[in-house]
């Protein structure tokens, strides 16, 4: 049986605005913890060196960042797994 997984991919159009980081539900949930540290948390998406970086281990590919990106730098792709 082939299982379909989604993942977020980024183009080189990213401007590093950080909107994706702020709208991500995983990031929002983590930020509510008392011991939250933005620099060390396992965020689903963050901006580093002026560009968004997706953590595939944490990201649930919900598409919030894709819909919110003002320069359409992010997109959802379907990856088939055997």
Buried (B, 14 or more C-beta within 10 A) or exposed (E): EEEEEEEBEBEEEBBEBEBBBBBBEBBEEBBEEEEEEEEEBEBBBBBEEEBBBBEEEBBEBBEBBBEBBEEEBBBBEEEEEE
